[in-house]
Amino acid sequence: MDAKAITEKSKELQKAVGSNAAPDVIKSILNELRKGVQPSEEILRSTRIGVTVNKLKQYKSRDIAALAHDIVSKWREEVEAKRGNGAAKKRSVTSPSGTGSPAPSQQQDTLNKSQQQYTSQPSEPTTPNVALDKRTQKTDGIEVKPTGNAVRDRCAGLIYDGLAFSSPDPPKAVLTSASAIEAEIHSKLGPEDKEAYKTKIRSLYQNLKANGDLRGDLLGGKVTPEKFVAMTHEELKSADRRKEDKDLEKENMRLAQAPKEEKSLYAGADEKRRRTDDDVLPLFGLWEEVEGNSPCLACRVQNADTKSV
């Protein structure tokens, strides 16, 4: 991205944040910036994109805050690396013969690094090297084998993936927490061939991916593995999920209290009685008399007999 494109993306990001756009929209813009921006002091100063993204480190959604933290850290490291390379060139000295040669301190550093290639072991990765929402044990280059038991290690790896999702924490911290959580589940619901153990692993993995605040609390030490494993279904819900459930409950209560049309319990009986009277009275030739409000039914019958005679 050039400076103009970065400025446009910055405006788009600020607009999305200001209008409380869906988290996925904001994350999409951030990921575009993460992939497209080649940071330099000049670019960051002219576009002020670093300031804009840095503000999102305090965003209410932990996933967005973690992504912003990851982007700012990445840009800072790249800018400092470029700055360090420039300073190294300035520190180089020239020999009297006119050919450039490194300073004594640089020669010693080079020698030390050469020796370390044969004596040191590969260091563990300290920061994620992919987009945070793509993190897994595989992308982190971590081999999750805390127990040596194939089934338990796979389960610990699943918990690792749930914790690492959208998290800026280093792989070593995620591995430590995942191992402790698996050990607690095994102690409560093991051995590993029991269905309760496997079901709990799958359930907690899904909850970790859905609840960014819970991931942060576990990795930050606010929630212990013991407390996490003992949490109820309600306690495992994210704040957004609790709000959705509460809104749904209110809507159901509103619909339940809405007034409905009332019908008489006797409507059917009244209709049946009316139909019976309509059907019977004409059979006796009495409908007209009844409609004429004759004073006595016996008199009407007597009159009918007299007329027939």
Summary of the structure (lengths in Angstrom):
residues: 309
radius of gyration: 39.6
end to end distance: 116.9
largest distance: 159.9
contacts: 798
relative contact order: 0.05
helix: 70%
strand: 1%
